[in-house]
């Protein structure tokens, strides 16, 4: 089982790398659009699509940021109850909490897919494309979070804890507590 988890971790690392690159590109595009709009408004001009574009890219960056945070176990969590337990009881509580999270993410992904499908007929005001291209970030990133949470759940079941993935700049060995 350890080899399967290791392979799943490597796949998750690849997905996370692509997500972080896309997040960087979208964040740069968001900054450029907002700054261009700000500068042009000083001169009494405006870009008709910049505000709408910024809102849609913000949705994508928010959701991709959630997926990356999920991989690095950086979401805000209330672990006061889990920290009261030790040994097998703590492992059971962690399995329970990850299972609840997995169920919530599945529900989120399913309902966000329905919402995205409902937006197919709607077209943006300034950007004349289907709104579903922007809201598809919800189910896509929901699937990414399901994947990362599932791998962490397997790690907890097999090894007793999920492996924290340090971010660049973290002190060696500091990691995120599991």
PyMOL commands that set and color helices and strands:
alter all, ss='L'
color gray80, all
select helices_A, chain A and resi 2-42+50-71+82-84+88-118+132-159
alter helices_A, ss='H'
color red, helices_A
deselect
rebuild
show_as cartoon
